[in-house]
Amino acid sequence: MRYNAAQMLRNVALSVLGLAVVSAGCGSDQREWMKVDQKYTTEEFRRDFAQCTVKGLLDEECMKARGWVAVTPPKAEQKKEDPLSQPAGRGPRR
């Protein structure tokens, strides 16, 4: 059996590129932003978003300083549990 080094190298390079694209998509900020008391355009949002992004991370305080309000919370904040809620499958004690 013979190995084709060029084809193996191409397959490995494509796999690494695919993983990089997938991981970049997973790490992006998916929050939605809006200005409550002002009209704005998509261009204004893109400009402010680009200017408030440093090293791939969005500076939330920078966006707020420009008048933007986060409509959806970040993923880390979405799953807050109620400390007074009962565990699943258990009813109140009698």
Backbone as numpy.savetxt, mean C-alpha at the origin, in Angstrom:
# Nx Ny Nz CAx CAy CAz Cx Cy Cz
22.03 -35.85 -20.86 21.18 -34.69 -20.86 22.07 -33.46 -20.86
21.75 -32.48 -21.70 22.56 -31.28 -21.81 21.80 -30.09 -21.22
22.54 -29.21 -20.62 21.95 -28.00 -20.04 22.24 -26.82 -20.94
21.25 -26.00 -21.13 21.41 -24.79 -21.92 21.56 -23.63 -20.93
22.79 -23.20 -20.72 23.08 -22.16 -19.72 22.38 -20.84 -20.04
22.31 -20.48 -21.31 21.68 -19.21 -21.68 20.19 -19.24 -21.36
19.53 -20.35 -21.65 18.10 -20.46 -21.37 17.85 -20.49 -19.87
18.69 -21.18 -19.10 18.52 -21.22 -17.65 18.71 -19.83 -17.06
19.71 -19.10 -17.54 19.97 -17.75 -17.05 18.78 -16.83 -17.36
18.21 -16.96 -18.55 17.05 -16.15 -18.93 15.86 -16.47 -18.03
15.63 -17.75 -17.76 14.51 -18.15 -16.91 14.68 -17.62 -15.48
15.88 -17.68 -14.96 16.14 -17.16 -13.62 15.94 -15.65 -13.59
16.43 -14.95 -14.61 16.29 -13.49 -14.67 14.81 -13.10 -14.75
14.03 -13.81 -15.55 12.60 -13.51 -15.65 11.88 -13.80 -14.34
12.28 -14.84 -13.63 11.67 -15.16 -12.34 11.96 -14.07 -11.32
13.19 -13.61 -11.27 13.58 -12.55 -10.34 12.83 -11.27 -10.67
12.72 -10.95 -11.95 12.00 -9.75 -12.37 10.52 -9.84 -11.98
9.93 -11.00 -12.17 8.53 -11.20 -11.80 8.31 -11.04 -10.31
9.20 -11.61 -9.50 9.09 -11.46 -8.05 9.25 -10.01 -7.63
10.13 -9.28 -8.28 10.33 -7.88 -7.95 9.08 -7.06 -8.24
8.43 -7.34 -9.36 7.21 -6.61 -9.72 6.09 -6.93 -8.73
5.94 -8.19 -8.38 4.89 -8.58 -7.44 5.13 -7.97 -6.07
6.36 -8.01 -5.58 6.65 -7.47 -4.26 6.50 -5.95 -4.24
6.80 -5.28 -5.33 6.62 -3.82 -5.39 5.13 -3.48 -5.33
4.32 -4.27 -5.97 2.88 -4.03 -5.95 2.28 -4.25 -4.58
2.81 -5.20 -3.83 2.29 -5.49 -2.50 2.67 -4.42 -1.49
3.76 -3.74 -1.71 4.24 -2.77 -0.74 3.73 -1.37 -0.95
2.93 -1.16 -1.96 2.48 0.20 -2.23 1.36 0.61 -1.27
1.24 1.91 -1.11 0.22 2.48 -0.22 -1.09 2.54 -0.98
-2.11 1.86 -0.49 -3.38 1.78 -1.19 -4.45 2.71 -0.62
-4.06 3.64 0.22 -5.04 4.56 0.80 -5.58 5.51 -0.26
-6.78 5.96 -0.04 -7.39 6.96 -0.90 -7.36 8.29 -0.18
-7.08 9.36 -0.92 -6.96 10.69 -0.34 -7.93 11.64 -1.03
-8.39 12.64 -0.28 -9.24 13.67 -0.85 -9.08 14.97 -0.06
-9.49 16.06 -0.68 -9.54 17.35 0.00 -11.01 17.62 0.28
-11.34 17.85 1.53 -12.73 17.96 1.94 -13.36 19.28 1.49
-12.67 20.37 1.72 -13.29 21.68 1.49 -12.79 22.39 0.24
-12.12 21.68 -0.64 -11.54 22.31 -1.83 -11.78 21.43 -3.06
-11.82 22.06 -4.22 -11.83 21.32 -5.47 -10.38 21.05 -5.84
-10.14 19.90 -6.47 -8.78 19.55 -6.85 -8.82 18.70 -8.11
-7.67 18.64 -8.77 -7.56 17.84 -9.99 -6.66 16.64 -9.73
-6.71 15.71 -10.65 -5.84 14.54 -10.57 -4.38 14.96 -10.64
-4.10 15.98 -11.44 -2.73 16.49 -11.56 -2.21 16.99 -10.21
-3.06 17.73 -9.49 -2.65 18.24 -8.17 -2.35 17.09 -7.21
-3.20 16.08 -7.23 -2.98 14.94 -6.35 -1.68 14.23 -6.70
-1.47 13.97 -7.97 -0.24 13.27 -8.39 1.00 14.07 -8.02
0.93 15.39 -8.19 2.08 16.24 -7.85 2.37 16.17 -6.35
1.33 16.33 -5.52 1.52 16.30 -4.07 1.97 14.92 -3.60
1.38 13.88 -4.19 1.75 12.51 -3.82 3.23 12.26 -4.14
3.68 12.71 -5.30 5.08 12.52 -5.69 6.02 13.32 -4.79
5.62 14.53 -4.43 6.48 15.37 -3.60 6.52 14.88 -2.15
5.49 14.18 -1.71 5.45 13.68 -0.33 5.98 12.25 -0.20
6.39 11.65 -1.30 6.94 10.30 -1.28 8.46 10.39 -1.21
9.02 9.80 -0.14 10.46 9.81 0.06 10.94 8.37 0.17
11.85 7.99 -0.70 12.42 6.63 -0.71 11.33 5.56 -0.77
10.30 5.81 -1.56 9.24 4.84 -1.75 8.18 4.81 -0.66
8.31 5.65 0.36 7.34 5.69 1.45 6.63 7.04 1.46
5.32 6.99 1.60 4.53 8.22 1.63 4.59 8.85 3.02
4.90 10.14 3.07 4.92 10.90 4.32 3.51 11.43 4.55
2.79 10.78 5.47 1.39 11.12 5.73 1.25 12.56 6.22
2.16 13.02 7.05 2.09 14.39 7.58 2.26 15.42 6.47
3.07 15.10 5.48 3.25 16.00 4.33 1.94 16.13 3.56
1.25 15.02 3.35 -0.04 15.06 2.65 -1.07 15.86 3.45
-1.10 15.65 4.75 -2.04 16.38 5.60 -1.75 17.88 5.58
-0.47 18.24 5.56 -0.09 19.66 5.53 -0.55 20.33 4.24
-0.69 19.56 3.18 -1.14 20.11 1.90 -2.67 20.08 1.76
-3.37 19.65 2.83 -4.82 19.68 2.83 -5.49 18.36 2.49
-4.73 17.29 2.32 -5.30 15.99 1.97 -5.71 15.23 3.22
-6.80 14.48 3.12 -7.32 13.67 4.21 -7.39 12.23 3.72
-6.89 11.29 4.53 -6.94 9.88 4.15 -8.37 9.37 4.32
-8.97 8.87 3.24 -10.33 8.36 3.29 -10.33 6.94 3.86
-9.36 6.14 3.47 -9.23 4.77 3.97 -7.98 4.69 4.83
-8.06 4.02 5.98 -6.87 3.90 6.84 -5.84 2.96 6.21
-4.58 3.06 6.63 -3.58 2.13 6.13 -3.93 0.70 6.55
-3.37 -0.28 5.85 -3.69 -1.69 6.11 -3.43 -2.10 7.55
-2.41 -1.57 8.16 -2.08 -1.95 9.54 -3.17 -1.51 10.51
-3.88 -0.44 10.18 -4.89 0.09 11.08 -6.28 -0.49 10.82
-6.49 -1.19 9.71 -7.82 -1.65 9.35 -8.34 -2.75 10.26
-7.49 -3.55 10.84 -7.95 -4.71 11.61 -7.81 -4.49 13.11
-8.33 -3.40 13.60 -8.33 -3.18 15.04 -9.47 -3.97 15.65
-9.19 -4.70 16.70 -10.22 -5.50 17.34 -10.80 -4.74 18.54
-12.07 -4.95 18.77 -12.75 -4.35 19.89 -12.34 -5.11 21.15
-11.74 -4.46 22.14 -11.28 -5.18 23.33 -12.43 -5.75 24.16
-13.64 -5.26 23.95 -14.78 -5.74 24.72 -15.56 -6.84 24.00
-15.17 -7.17 22.78 -15.92 -8.19 22.03 -15.56 -9.59 22.52
-16.50 -10.51 22.33 -16.31 -11.91 22.72 -15.54 -12.64 21.63
-14.76 -13.66 21.98 -14.11 -14.47 20.95 -15.17 -15.16 20.09
-14.80 -15.51 18.87 -15.74 -16.13 17.93 -16.24 -17.44 18.51
-17.54 -17.68 18.37 -18.13 -18.95 18.80 -18.50 -19.00 20.27
-18.32 -17.95 20.99 -18.64 -17.95 22.43 -19.69 -16.91 22.69
-20.67 -17.28 23.45 -21.73 -16.36 23.82 -21.46 -15.78 25.20
-22.33 -14.91 25.66 -22.14 -14.33 26.99 -22.34 -15.38 28.07
-21.67 -15.20 29.17 -21.80 -16.15 30.32 -23.12 -15.90 31.04
-23.64 -16.97 31.61 -24.91 -16.85 32.34 -24.73 -17.18 33.78
